[in-house]
Amino acid sequence: MYPDHTLQIVFSPTNTTRKVLQAILRGMGQESWSELDLTYPRPLRDTARNQGDTEELVLIGMPVYAGRIPALARERILSCVKGTG
């Protein structure tokens, strides 16, 4: 059983990673979800979200090149995502 709310955090310059995450969510039976898109630059206040103590499933997706994630993706995710568990 999955929580009622799911968050998709994605860095997907070509939209392929986004499509894969959405297929995973649909396969899990999720009909709707929120998205935090880290692909394009925007002020931190626009991408940061309230990450309280609520139970929420979070799927994070980004491309991997030669076994590494893009440096820009790493920088953006570390600057605006904080976990509690």
C-alpha positions as CSV (number, residue, x, y, z in Angstrom):
1,M,0.0,0.0,0.0
2,Y,1.3,3.4,-0.9
3,P,0.6,6.8,0.7
4,D,-2.2,9.0,-0.7
5,H,0.2,11.6,-2.0
6,T,3.3,11.0,-4.2
7,L,5.9,13.5,-5.2
8,Q,8.0,13.2,-8.3
9,I,11.3,15.0,-8.2
10,V,12.8,15.0,-11.7
11,F,15.8,16.3,-13.6
12,S,15.1,15.4,-17.2
13,P,16.6,17.6,-20.0
14,T,15.2,15.3,-22.7
15,N,12.0,14.3,-20.8
16,T,12.9,10.6,-21.0
17,T,13.5,10.3,-17.3
18,R,10.2,12.1,-16.6
19,K,8.3,9.6,-18.8
20,V,10.0,6.7,-17.0
21,L,9.0,8.1,-13.6
22,Q,5.4,8.6,-14.7
23,A,5.2,5.0,-16.0
24,I,6.4,3.8,-12.6
25,L,3.8,5.9,-10.8
26,R,1.0,4.6,-13.1
27,G,2.3,1.1,-12.6
28,M,1.9,1.6,-8.8
29,G,-1.7,2.7,-9.3
30,Q,-1.1,6.4,-8.7
31,E,-3.5,8.5,-10.6
32,S,-2.1,11.9,-9.7
33,W,1.0,13.3,-8.1
34,S,3.0,16.5,-7.6
35,E,6.1,17.3,-9.4
36,L,9.2,19.2,-8.5
37,D,11.1,19.9,-11.7
38,L,14.8,20.6,-11.2
39,T,15.7,20.6,-14.9
40,Y,15.6,24.4,-15.6
41,P,16.9,27.1,-13.3
42,R,14.5,29.1,-11.2
43,P,14.8,30.9,-7.9
44,L,15.0,28.6,-4.9
45,R,11.8,30.1,-3.5
46,D,9.9,28.7,-6.5
47,T,11.1,25.2,-6.2
48,A,11.5,24.7,-2.5
49,R,8.4,23.1,-0.9
50,N,7.2,22.5,2.6
51,Q,8.7,19.2,3.6
52,G,7.2,18.5,6.9
53,D,6.6,15.3,8.8
54,T,3.9,14.1,6.5
55,E,4.1,10.6,5.1
56,E,4.6,10.9,1.4
57,L,6.2,8.7,-1.2
58,V,8.9,10.5,-3.1
59,L,10.4,9.2,-6.4
60,I,13.6,10.9,-7.6
61,G,14.7,10.5,-11.2
62,M,17.6,11.8,-13.2
63,P,19.8,10.5,-16.0
64,V,23.0,8.6,-15.4
65,Y,25.9,9.0,-17.7
66,A,28.9,6.7,-17.4
67,G,27.7,5.8,-13.9
68,R,27.4,9.4,-12.7
69,I,24.5,11.8,-12.3
70,P,25.0,15.3,-13.9
71,A,26.7,17.7,-11.5
72,L,23.9,20.3,-12.1
73,A,21.3,17.7,-11.0
74,R,23.2,16.9,-7.8
75,E,23.6,20.6,-7.0
76,R,19.9,21.4,-7.5
77,I,18.6,18.4,-5.6
78,L,20.9,19.1,-2.6
79,S,19.9,22.7,-2.5
80,C,16.2,22.2,-2.2
81,V,15.3,18.7,-0.9
82,K,15.5,17.8,2.7
83,G,14.5,14.4,4.0
84,T,13.2,13.4,7.4
85,G,13.4,9.6,7.3
